[in-house]
Amino acid sequence: MTPGCAVPNAAQICYNRCMNRVLALLLLVALLTMLAWAEPLVPTGSRLREIVAENYPNGNVLIGATTGSWSFGTNQAVVMDREFSYVTPENDFKQSVVHPTPSEWNWSRADAWVRHIRDNRQVLRIHGPISPQCSRWARNDGRTPAELEQNMREFFSALCRRYNGVPGFKYIDVVNETVVNGRWHTDKRGESGWECPWYKIGVESNPMRTPLYIHYAFQIAAAHAPDFRLVLNHHESPAQQASWDLIKNTVYGIMGRRLPIHGIGWQAHVDAGWDTTANLAALSELITWAHTHKLDFHITEQSVYIPDTSQRSLEAQARTYRNIVEVLLQHRHDGVVTWNTWHISDAHGWKTDEFPSLFDTEYRPKPPYYALQALLDAHSDLRGDFDLNRHVHWPDLHYLTSWWLRAAPIYEPIDLDATGRIDAADYALFSQHWLAKQYR
């Protein structure tokens, strides 16, 4: 032992060891935090928002996603802002958050979106409808019709006034989930179930006995949200004919009162394999009905559930996503079509144990993402861009000629006039697109 050096006692040794362990633990936590906040993997190819902007320049196609303001600053929002120019806040604008009781108001979560969409060049659909997604106060069995009507009017009037005219705020769901199995969605006993307490406000004297809250909500939106496009949203499959017939008759009633309504929406929470011929035909017919009546058509929420993450399940999920969106795109020349995934990743959201999203729990793209990426590219509105390089030029002319000379089966993008054959008229249209430089 060196003279003059003190020998550490047992307590000092124990203290030093504890401090070393604490420091090691802190370093480990810091490392794990850095890994958790690492930027998510960027998929190959172009971003979905870039494809939509370049391929559908007339604005008839919107592709979007949903999350909450809670996600700002996390990887969930990083993916949303990177991939989507159209967004829907999941719960931040709902009555249960903004005005759950007569004495409570909370705009903080909703207001956070104003700056967010401005900074990320996005358009927004307010999902704060008069619907079953309401507060326990509203679901209380003791609520009177007058109390419910007052709360509903206070909430929805204030919501419309606060955000009308805000840049980027384009759509608003006015009512939602009004019908179940062909009958009006009503109030139920208790406070914890899925019910529509607004039904207690009363019904009209028409043959359908339409709930009063529906027309009240559209009247409020007409008065206080003139800059919004108003949407009636519904959750059941387009194949549920009785329910959609009641929805259609409700739309006729709104129109008959000369109230504005600009679109209908479908909340498409389905299992992989939903995309049967019959179901896709029912969806196509519903979109046709909407466009015939000058209404936009929205898939406001899309989830495709699978039992596991096997390759077979992921491929089935990708097919279902793709086939549903393809039906939308087939109608884009007749009116506006929008699509919104309810889940961004399998890390957060509803029923994540059924892996419904385009991205996995680590924010890596899944096969459904690449299926949509390819689909959106293939259905470009750059007519005449047959080689899909986003230019109309000499190689496209050669491509058109080779299809004509081979008398090959009709390939829809080549048949520019949709006559079922490739002929001189297609050459004339191709020349117009090229020479007029309507497209890049």
TORVOGU-934748 format. One record per residue (C-alpha): x, z, y. Coordinates in nm, 3 decimals, decimal comma, padded with zeros to 5 digits, always signed. Layout:
N
((X Z Y))
...
END
This chain:
440
((+00,000 +00,000 +00,000))
((+00,131 -00,094 +00,344))
((+00,207 +00,215 +00,555))
((-00,046 +00,277 +00,832))
((-00,329 +00,075 +00,672))
((-00,651 +00,263 +00,606))
((-00,810 +00,239 +00,267))
((-01,174 +00,126 +00,295))
((-01,408 +00,380 +00,154))
((-01,684 +00,302 -00,094))
((-01,953 +00,285 +00,177))
((-01,754 +00,028 +00,377))
((-01,698 -00,184 +00,068))
((-02,070 -00,174 -00,014))
((-02,156 -00,263 +00,346))
((-01,920 -00,561 +00,346))
((-02,062 -00,691 +00,020))
((-02,419 -00,659 +00,150))
((-02,330 -00,843 +00,470))
((-02,166 -01,124 +00,273))
((-02,480 -01,159 +00,063))
((-02,701 -01,162 +00,372))
((-02,486 -01,431 +00,534))
((-02,494 -01,637 +00,216))
((-02,872 -01,603 +00,200))
((-02,908 -01,707 +00,566))
((-02,690 -02,013 +00,506))
((-02,900 -02,104 +00,203))
((-03,223 -02,070 +00,403))
((-03,076 -02,284 +00,683))
((-02,972 -02,551 +00,432))
((-03,313 -02,555 +00,265))
((-03,480 -02,577 +00,606))
((-03,264 -02,876 +00,700))
((-03,352 -03,046 +00,375))
((-03,723 -02,975 +00,421))
((-03,720 -03,123 +00,771))
((-03,514 -03,428 +00,681))
((-03,671 -03,753 +00,794))
((-03,894 -03,897 +00,520))
((-03,786 -04,208 +00,333))
((-03,872 -04,529 +00,517))
((-04,041 -04,784 +00,285))
((-03,894 -05,128 +00,240))
((-04,054 -05,415 +00,428))
((-04,244 -05,396 +00,756))
((-04,445 -05,098 +00,875))
((-04,821 -05,126 +00,830))
((-04,888 -05,099 +01,203))
((-04,641 -05,382 +01,270))
((-04,807 -05,606 +01,012))
((-05,152 -05,542 +01,161))
((-05,032 -05,610 +01,516))
((-04,859 -05,934 +01,419))
((-05,105 -06,072 +01,164))
((-05,440 -05,973 +01,317))
((-05,389 -06,024 +01,691))
((-05,760 -06,050 +01,777))
((-05,809 -05,676 +01,706))
((-06,075 -05,720 +01,438))
((-05,869 -05,525 +01,182))
((-05,760 -05,162 +01,225))
((-05,566 -04,970 +00,960))
((-05,536 -04,595 +01,013))
((-05,483 -04,247 +00,878))
((-05,604 -03,889 +00,914))
((-05,435 -03,557 +00,971))
((-05,472 -03,256 +01,202))
((-05,287 -03,147 +01,512))
((-05,128 -02,880 +01,292))
((-04,900 -03,156 +01,158))
((-04,740 -03,256 +01,489))
((-04,366 -03,212 +01,453))
((-04,377 -03,231 +01,072))
((-04,309 -03,514 +00,828))
((-04,684 -03,566 +00,791))
((-04,707 -03,677 +01,153))
((-04,379 -03,868 +01,133))
((-04,528 -04,089 +00,861))
((-04,860 -04,124 +01,046))
((-04,696 -04,233 +01,370))
((-04,452 -04,465 +01,196))
((-04,714 -04,646 +00,990))
((-05,045 -04,634 +01,178))
((-05,170 -04,736 +01,522))
((-05,521 -04,602 +01,450))
((-05,579 -04,230 +01,382))
((-05,863 -03,991 +01,302))
((-05,819 -03,615 +01,352))
((-05,957 -03,444 +01,043))
((-06,124 -03,128 +01,181))
((-05,996 -03,071 +01,534))
((-06,308 -03,207 +01,712))
((-06,574 -03,051 +01,489))
((-06,837 -02,800 +01,604))
((-06,692 -02,541 +01,368))
((-06,366 -02,552 +01,565))
((-06,472 -02,635 +01,922))
((-06,799 -02,440 +01,969))
((-06,873 -02,237 +01,656))
((-07,098 -01,983 +01,835))
((-07,279 -01,980 +02,170))
((-07,000 -01,771 +02,325))
((-06,692 -01,946 +02,180))
((-06,509 -02,259 +02,302))
((-06,171 -02,384 +02,181))
((-06,038 -02,723 +02,293))
((-05,669 -02,666 +02,220))
((-05,654 -02,855 +01,890))
((-05,859 -03,148 +02,018))
((-05,674 -03,172 +02,349))
((-05,340 -03,198 +02,169))
((-05,436 -03,550 +02,058))
((-05,459 -03,685 +02,413))
((-05,085 -03,679 +02,467))
((-05,001 -03,755 +02,106))
((-05,180 -04,090 +02,090))
((-05,051 -04,183 +02,434))
((-04,692 -04,120 +02,328))
((-04,738 -04,310 +02,000))
((-04,950 -04,601 +02,129))
((-05,248 -04,529 +01,905))
((-05,624 -04,556 +01,924))
((-05,840 -04,269 +01,803))
((-06,177 -04,213 +01,641))
((-06,329 -03,873 +01,715))
((-06,455 -03,717 +01,393))
((-06,672 -03,445 +01,542))
((-07,019 -03,550 +01,433))
((-07,340 -03,351 +01,412))
((-07,314 -03,293 +01,041))
((-07,287 -03,042 +00,756))
((-06,929 -02,969 +00,870))
((-07,048 -02,690 +01,099))
((-06,986 -02,320 +01,157))
((-07,115 -02,025 +00,954))
((-07,310 -01,924 +01,265))
((-07,506 -02,251 +01,245))
((-07,562 -02,209 +00,870))
((-07,701 -01,859 +00,908))
((-08,055 -01,853 +00,766))
((-08,180 -01,657 +01,067))
((-08,101 -01,930 +01,319))
((-08,408 -02,062 +01,498))
((-08,462 -02,433 +01,573))
((-08,424 -02,358 +01,945))
((-08,089 -02,181 +01,893))
((-07,956 -02,468 +01,682))
((-08,070 -02,733 +01,925))
((-07,911 -02,553 +02,219))
((-07,577 -02,514 +02,039))
((-07,584 -02,876 +01,921))
((-07,660 -03,007 +02,270))
((-07,397 -02,787 +02,434))
((-07,129 -02,887 +02,187))
((-07,193 -03,260 +02,167))
((-07,258 -03,308 +02,539))
((-06,934 -03,128 +02,627))
((-06,740 -03,324 +02,361))
((-06,864 -03,659 +02,493))
((-06,804 -03,573 +02,858))
((-06,457 -03,431 +02,798))
((-06,313 -03,737 +02,622))
((-06,515 -04,028 +02,758))
((-06,276 -04,261 +02,938))
((-05,960 -04,102 +02,797))
((-05,714 -04,384 +02,719))
((-05,704 -04,465 +02,349))
((-06,022 -04,276 +02,259))
((-06,228 -04,566 +02,123))
((-06,473 -04,457 +01,851))
((-06,684 -04,147 +01,791))
((-06,877 -04,043 +01,480))
((-07,217 -03,936 +01,615))
((-07,378 -03,810 +01,294))
((-07,249 -03,781 +00,940))
((-07,378 -03,715 +00,587))
((-07,742 -03,722 +00,694))
((-07,873 -03,840 +00,356))
((-07,818 -03,733 -00,006))
((-07,956 -03,927 -00,303))
((-08,207 -04,116 -00,091))
((-08,344 -03,805 +00,084))
((-08,263 -03,632 +00,409))
((-07,986 -03,376 +00,391))
((-08,154 -03,044 +00,475))
((-08,069 -02,680 +00,535))
((-08,026 -02,447 +00,237))
((-08,032 -02,073 +00,178))
((-07,708 -01,886 +00,240))
((-07,407 -01,964 +00,459))
((-07,141 -02,089 +00,222))
((-07,291 -02,406 +00,076))
((-07,287 -02,771 +00,178))
((-07,597 -02,806 +00,393))
((-07,723 -02,958 +00,716))
((-07,878 -02,676 +00,924))
((-07,954 -02,916 +01,212))
((-08,245 -03,041 +01,004))
((-08,429 -02,721 +01,103))
((-08,455 -02,854 +01,460))
((-08,746 -03,065 +01,341))
((-08,850 -03,412 +01,229))
((-09,017 -03,707 +01,394))
((-09,371 -03,818 +01,323))
((-09,264 -04,160 +01,193))
((-09,320 -04,250 +00,825))
((-08,957 -04,166 +00,739))
((-08,981 -03,822 +00,902))
((-08,641 -03,881 +01,062))
((-08,464 -03,558 +01,162))
((-08,477 -03,507 +01,537))
((-08,109 -03,418 +01,565))
((-08,008 -03,777 +01,478))
((-08,179 -03,935 +01,776))
((-08,089 -03,640 +01,998))
((-07,721 -03,696 +01,916))
((-07,737 -04,067 +01,995))
((-07,921 -03,993 +02,319))
((-07,645 -03,750 +02,418))
((-07,375 -04,003 +02,330))
((-07,553 -04,277 +02,526))
((-07,568 -04,052 +02,834))
((-07,223 -03,895 +02,822))
((-06,998 -04,130 +02,616))
((-07,068 -04,482 +02,747))
((-06,706 -04,588 +02,692))
((-06,709 -04,505 +02,320))
((-06,822 -04,718 +02,031))
((-07,077 -04,506 +01,845))
((-07,069 -04,476 +01,466))
((-07,320 -04,349 +01,210))
((-07,110 -04,227 +00,919))
((-07,213 -04,178 +00,556))
((-07,048 -04,057 +00,237))
((-07,227 -04,215 -00,060))
((-07,120 -04,529 -00,244))
((-07,263 -04,859 -00,117))
((-07,419 -04,891 -00,461))
((-07,647 -04,593 -00,380))
((-07,920 -04,827 -00,265))
((-08,187 -04,569 -00,184))
((-07,956 -04,374 +00,046))
((-07,827 -04,681 +00,229))
((-08,182 -04,815 +00,270))
((-08,267 -04,491 +00,450))
((-07,951 -04,524 +00,660))
((-08,041 -04,882 +00,751))
((-08,392 -04,781 +00,853))
((-08,241 -04,503 +01,064))
((-08,024 -04,763 +01,238))
((-08,335 -04,974 +01,304))
((-08,499 -04,667 +01,455))
((-08,202 -04,604 +01,685))
((-08,203 -04,968 +01,793))
((-08,580 -04,955 +01,841))
((-08,533 -04,676 +02,093))
((-08,284 -04,900 +02,277))
((-08,007 -04,652 +02,211))
((-07,655 -04,787 +02,159))
((-07,507 -04,790 +01,810))
((-07,197 -04,994 +01,742))
((-07,104 -04,933 +01,381))
((-07,167 -04,774 +01,044))
((-06,905 -04,599 +00,835))
((-06,847 -04,523 +00,469))
((-06,647 -04,221 +00,350))
((-06,485 -04,380 +00,047))
((-06,370 -04,089 -00,169))
((-06,357 -04,254 -00,512))
((-06,179 -04,241 -00,844))
((-05,934 -04,508 -00,953))
((-06,136 -04,776 -01,129))
((-06,428 -04,755 -00,884))
((-06,359 -05,117 -00,794))
((-06,591 -05,277 -01,048))
((-06,745 -05,615 -00,974))
((-07,082 -05,450 -00,902))
((-06,939 -05,188 -00,667))
((-06,729 -05,437 -00,474))
((-07,031 -05,667 -00,441))
((-07,238 -05,378 -00,303))
((-06,963 -05,304 -00,051))
((-06,946 -05,667 +00,054))
((-07,324 -05,684 +00,098))
((-07,320 -05,370 +00,313))
((-07,049 -05,515 +00,538))
((-07,249 -05,839 +00,568))
((-07,557 -05,639 +00,670))
((-07,356 -05,455 +00,935))
((-07,206 -05,768 +01,085))
((-07,541 -05,949 +01,075))
((-07,676 -05,669 +01,295))
((-07,376 -05,687 +01,530))
((-07,229 -05,361 +01,398))
((-06,866 -05,282 +01,322))
((-06,795 -05,169 +00,968))
((-06,564 -04,874 +00,909))
((-06,420 -04,723 +00,598))
((-06,376 -04,394 +00,778))
((-06,221 -04,197 +00,493))
((-06,047 -04,337 +00,187))
((-05,914 -04,141 -00,107))
((-05,849 -04,275 -00,457))
((-05,816 -03,998 -00,714))
((-05,608 -04,015 -01,032))
((-05,561 -03,758 -01,311))
((-05,179 -03,774 -01,314))
((-04,884 -03,963 -01,170))
((-04,809 -04,176 -01,472))
((-04,723 -04,539 -01,401))
((-05,055 -04,647 -01,550))
((-05,251 -04,417 -01,318))
((-05,052 -04,521 -01,012))
((-05,108 -04,889 -01,088))
((-05,482 -04,827 -01,128))
((-05,484 -04,640 -00,798))
((-05,303 -04,926 -00,627))
((-05,554 -05,180 -00,762))
((-05,850 -04,978 -00,637))
((-05,703 -04,934 -00,289))
((-05,611 -05,300 -00,275))
((-05,944 -05,435 -00,395))
((-06,145 -05,224 -00,150))
((-05,931 -05,325 +00,149))
((-05,939 -05,688 +00,037))
((-06,318 -05,689 +00,063))
((-06,285 -05,562 +00,420))
((-06,037 -05,834 +00,510))
((-06,263 -06,104 +00,368))
((-06,518 -06,010 +00,636))
((-06,282 -05,982 +00,932))
((-06,384 -06,316 +01,085))
((-06,747 -06,203 +01,108))
((-06,690 -05,873 +01,288))
((-06,471 -05,567 +01,323))
((-06,351 -05,396 +01,006))
((-06,151 -05,074 +01,008))
((-05,995 -04,869 +00,731))
((-05,872 -04,512 +00,743))
((-05,701 -04,319 +00,467))
((-05,814 -03,956 +00,457))
((-05,479 -03,852 +00,310))
((-05,134 -03,946 +00,429))
((-04,945 -03,768 +00,153))
((-05,012 -03,572 -00,163))
((-04,847 -03,275 +00,008))
((-05,145 -03,190 +00,230))
((-05,518 -03,244 +00,235))
((-05,826 -03,225 +00,019))
((-05,794 -03,234 -00,363))
((-05,421 -03,299 -00,358))
((-05,414 -03,200 -00,725))
((-05,565 -03,544 -00,788))
((-05,287 -03,728 -00,601))
((-05,512 -03,938 -00,372))
((-05,260 -04,063 -00,116))
((-05,034 -04,354 -00,026))
((-04,731 -04,122 -00,015))
((-04,625 -03,853 -00,263))
((-04,546 -03,487 -00,192))
((-04,199 -03,583 -00,067))
((-04,346 -03,854 +00,162))
((-04,210 -04,132 -00,054))
((-04,427 -04,447 -00,070))
((-04,633 -04,489 -00,385))
((-04,750 -04,818 -00,540))
((-05,075 -04,813 -00,332))
((-04,867 -04,830 -00,014))
((-04,685 -05,143 -00,124))
((-05,010 -05,295 -00,251))
((-05,164 -05,259 +00,097))
((-04,846 -05,382 +00,263))
((-04,849 -05,702 +00,056))
((-05,224 -05,750 +00,100))
((-05,214 -05,718 +00,479))
((-04,931 -05,970 +00,492))
((-05,105 -06,216 +00,260))
((-05,428 -06,223 +00,464))
((-05,258 -06,302 +00,792))
((-05,468 -06,453 +01,070))
((-05,171 -06,669 +01,162))
((-05,354 -06,975 +01,030))
((-05,111 -07,241 +00,918))
((-04,837 -06,987 +00,840))
((-04,831 -07,075 +00,472))
((-04,483 -06,942 +00,399))
((-04,574 -06,607 +00,560))
((-04,275 -06,589 +00,793))
((-04,498 -06,542 +01,100))
((-04,422 -06,887 +01,242))
((-04,611 -07,216 +01,216))
((-04,341 -07,483 +01,176))
((-04,209 -07,775 +00,969))
((-04,185 -07,591 +00,633))
((-04,558 -07,511 +00,658))
((-04,636 -07,882 +00,702))
((-04,434 -07,957 +00,392))
((-04,618 -07,679 +00,206))
((-04,957 -07,825 +00,304))
((-04,850 -08,176 +00,195))
((-04,726 -08,060 -00,142))
((-05,057 -07,888 -00,214))
((-05,250 -08,202 -00,120))
((-05,037 -08,439 -00,329))
((-05,044 -08,215 -00,634))
((-05,424 -08,182 -00,613))
((-05,365 -07,823 -00,710))
((-05,646 -07,566 -00,739))
((-05,759 -07,455 -00,396))
((-05,549 -07,184 -00,239))
((-05,768 -07,027 +00,029))
((-05,514 -07,008 +00,315))
((-05,430 -07,381 +00,272))
((-05,796 -07,484 +00,292))
((-05,817 -07,424 +00,666))
((-06,171 -07,552 +00,711))
((-06,299 -07,373 +00,397))
((-06,460 -07,684 +00,249))
((-06,324 -07,629 -00,101))
((-06,080 -07,921 -00,080))
((-05,756 -08,010 +00,098))
((-05,788 -08,321 +00,308))
((-05,720 -08,481 +00,647))
((-05,939 -08,226 +00,824))
((-05,700 -07,951 +00,718))
((-05,412 -08,153 +00,864))
((-05,601 -08,184 +01,193))
((-05,662 -07,809 +01,210))
((-05,302 -07,738 +01,119))
((-05,185 -07,964 +01,402))
((-05,414 -07,786 +01,649))
((-05,273 -07,446 +01,556))
((-04,920 -07,576 +01,577))
((-04,938 -07,785 +01,892))
((-05,162 -07,551 +02,087))
((-04,919 -07,270 +02,001))
((-05,210 -07,033 +01,950))
((-04,998 -06,842 +01,706))
((-04,629 -06,768 +01,677))
END
